[in-house]
Amino acid sequence: MTLFHLFIVAAIQGLTEFLPVSSSGHLILLPNLTGLADQGLFIDVAVHVGTLGAVVLFFWRDVRLALLGVPRMLTGRTDTEGARLAFLLGIATVPVLALGVAFKLSGLEDALRSVAVIGWTMLLFGLVLYWVDQKGAETKTDHDWTLRDAVIMGFWQALALIPGTSRSGATISGARALGYRREDGTRLAMLMSIPTILASGLLLGAEAATEANWAVLRDGAIAAAMAFVAALFALAFMMRLLRSVSFTPYVIYRVILGIVLLVIAYT
């Protein structure tokens, strides 16, 4: 792959993985709309590793707390903040793992990778995000996260297996519908992405290992590094913007892109 192609893929993944606009949808659209060759599974895994590193670094304080709580959580005790956070993150990941396996085994995953599907999900879930963001209460903080809320947000996250939905967008929508403040709901959504991206990376990595050679490894390292930088920028931008602005700018982008894609798909 050329450096330009790697840069485009890494920038799309890094900038859109955590913004509520769907990274998977944009990556599927890239070869469909530009004529560029598909980047391949190994590069997909590499840019996911880059974004995983970015979110872990950005939320390291919370990640460290959860990691320190894992040993206690494994003994069945969730009486500390870290053990409780680790437990709830694990519970919230179960729906997306279960549905992901079902999609993979049924072949539905490939069947949904169309411009029309992405157009509809981009538009409809953008409107859902707008509705819950405008109408949802802001009474809960991340410290109010409960088992019930983790399960509900986990199912919202699982919806993002449909391309164009956006993992972060769906999870944030779930948090806002439950009454979490914008910044706190987004923080929980970002923390939920860590075990999800890790599990996805391990699964895809096992498949991608067959592609590995020196050139592919080099391209993967470059793509991962660029995705890491782009994702850090996107996270910092979004978290700072949320202090003063709603999710409406992302909704506007989603609606416009969704309409354009539907026009392309049906004409």
Secondary structure as GFF3:
##gff-version 3
##sequence-region A 1 267
A	DSSP	alpha_helix	3	16	.	.	.	ID=ss1
A	DSSP	alpha_helix	23	34	.	.	.	ID=ss2
A	DSSP	alpha_helix	41	58	.	.	.	ID=ss3
A	DSSP	alpha_helix	60	74	.	.	.	ID=ss4
A	DSSP	alpha_helix	81	106	.	.	.	ID=ss5
A	DSSP	alpha_helix	108	111	.	.	.	ID=ss6
A	DSSP	alpha_helix	115	135	.	.	.	ID=ss7
A	DSSP	three_ten_helix	142	144	.	.	.	ID=ss8
A	DSSP	alpha_helix	147	159	.	.	.	ID=ss9
A	DSSP	alpha_helix	167	177	.	.	.	ID=ss10
A	DSSP	alpha_helix	182	208	.	.	.	ID=ss11
A	DSSP	three_ten_helix	209	211	.	.	.	ID=ss12
A	DSSP	alpha_helix	214	241	.	.	.	ID=ss13
A	DSSP	alpha_helix	248	266	.	.	.	ID=ss14
###
